[in-house]
Amino acid sequence: MALLPDSAPLATKLRNTLVQYHSIPDSEWRLAKKTKDATVWRKPSEEFSGYLYKAQGVVEDVTNRIVDHIRPGPYRLDWDSLMTSMDIMETFEENCCVMRYTTAGQLWNIIAPREFVDFSYTTSYEDGLLTCGISLDYGEVRPNFVRGFNHPCGWFCVPLKDYPSHSLLTGYIQTELRGMLPQSAVDTAMSSTLANFYSDLKKALKT
């Protein structure tokens, strides 16, 4: 079992990587899916053989409350239909933790349930917040689950200048599901999952 990394340099590196993704020019992205709640783009990942996805939509709520629903904590399990369990394994200072969570099967169980162990970090960004994460090779893999791997991922949430009670939520996700899977099935699932994430989040914030 690998040891936990030092949290401070990992958090800094993770934040810098996400800020770099956030500055990728629009011309490099290709539209993957558009719904009333969100738009999803993708481009080839530089971390692995799949895609880096970008999702964006306006959410009617203040930044802090939105991020509280996304980052590790009691809210997330209540509304995220993909997440089936979540445990905080270790807590560091300054909004850092290591969490283990499991996801439901997708696409009529072509994609079986997955388990992830992620380092998570939440920090300020411009007038809003960034909550980001990366998977760690840590902890025993539980039976009945394939261990997936999240390359640097994160969510930027900033208030709209003219409507501070609304926030622009932009996510960058690159998940290596691992196991024997057709890449086309993974790509279909990712675009739909990200679009659904926004509609589920919006419903949760209204309750």
Buried (B, 14 or more C-beta within 10 A) or exposed (E): EEEBBEBEEBBEEBBEBBBEBBEBEEEEBEEBBEBEBBBBBBBEBEBBEBBBBBBBBBBEBBBEEBBBBBBBBEBBEEBBEBBBEBEEBBEBEEBBBBBBBBBBEBEEEEBBBBBBBBBBBBBEBEEBBBBBBBBBEBBEEEEEBBBBBBBBBBBBBBBBEEEEEBBBBBBBBBBBBEEEBEEEBBBBBBBBBBBBBBBBBBEBBEE
